[in-house]
């Protein structure tokens, strides 16, 4: 059970703590798993569905979950993963806000699966854009159909920025090039699609200045800061969180690699006022959800059903 000191959290980006949630993971060899352990100090130890839900409940967190690697799978396996995620949402609606859907937009069957998820998935369903798919960087034409689907449905997209932990410390970085995480792509997509809500995921190091400029310039861009301890945020990001970015930043954890409890403690250590922390932990995300048509905030209605979109 959670403690009374655990603040309410809306976590806009975490992964799965269950073994099923890592299907398709590139961490297949001992060397790759050791690199992950070295980066996050997490040894790919897994929990059950019920244990995962209880960990979120203890942390007082409602979470957007990301499979991360489904874009590498054939569409039947992708659909099975999504059905697993949606079943988890229906069983534990108090801790799941929704899901980021990662597909390969060059595969028509994957695009059809995204359409199904946008139509039938419980909670908030958005598109996770991975610059290392065959479609290329997010400003390439291969992404347009999926971006338009999200725009028409009023759903957000998550675009990863900054250094990727996937492949970090391995020879060749698992074939991933870092340039695709430059904030220029957030800027271009947000400019081309002003009606689309774009969330930049992760701290944008080593391009933090460019990310701050984009978030300040584009009113349809927000930032969530998963995957980093607040102790190691770039200094300019630390300064702006309490100033010009105060209403543009969402909490993101990157569970199970980083725990909610650890991150809350480290956010509190940074000297932000209680009002700023309230905005980061919950207030900004709640305002965003209301702005995109989430009825009365995240959760279920009085009959226990998932709220639908207007």
Phi, psi and omega in degrees: 000148181287158175268162181293343182272355180283117179289156174292133181238136163250107185264111185275001176196111168216168179254192184262140175265001180263152179297322179300326182292348180254018177299133183090359181301141176282355184276070186263331183263161178299322180295319180293319179293326178292324176296320177296318178298319181294328182280313186252352186060033178237126188261026181055047171265135192246162179235170177280169176304312182295320178296320178298313180300320181292326176296318176296318181296317179298323180280356182059042186245142169244127203236139164271121185257141183231123176289329174078323189241008183294338180297344180272353189262159172288158195295329178298317178292325177297314180298320177299319178296316180295321178296322175299315180297317182291324175296319177299318179300317182290330178280331184229061184292344180285343183241351181250122173276318180171204189216142169267127185259119180252116182228171173261107186291352177278352180255113182306325180292326176293318179297320177298323178293321175300317178301317179299316182295318179298327182276318192247347185290139178284145178079200182277119178247124177226169181262128172266119182266121179250118185289350182259021169278175180295343180285345180084200183294157189299344178271359180283153183302334182299339181268348191301317183300318181289320177298320179293324176300316180292320178299314181295327180275353183071029181252150182278164169242147177251118179247121182285136179233165177075191182290135177271133174286335178296122181088352182298129178087357178261157179293122182080359178059033183058026178080003182273130173260142187280340186302331180295347178266013179287139180298348178303330182285326172299314181301314183293315181294317180295324178290321183285333184232075184297340179273353181271135176268120186245126177249120177275120184263136180089162165293140190269013177305135012264022181240044187294321180300317180296322180292318178300315179300318180296316180295326179284330184275324186254115181289353177255022179239133173234170180232137167236144198245046182289159170086359181230139166290133178303338178299331187254010175301143172303147185302320182293327175293316178303317181295316188284337180302321179270002184235253188291336180264008189305323182261008185248001189246134175248151172288137171220141186258300192085033167307144004270000181294323178234132182275151177298319182297317179298315184293321177300314180299319183285326172301316182295331180290344187280355175087013177289152177291162179299324180294319178296316180296321177300319178297314183293315185290323188215314193300315181295318180293320179297319178295319178298313181298318177297322182292336179259011171099018177282119186288118174059025178087175184289146176143204179241162179277185186293340177269005178082011180268153174295136175293143177258177181270150177296000000 
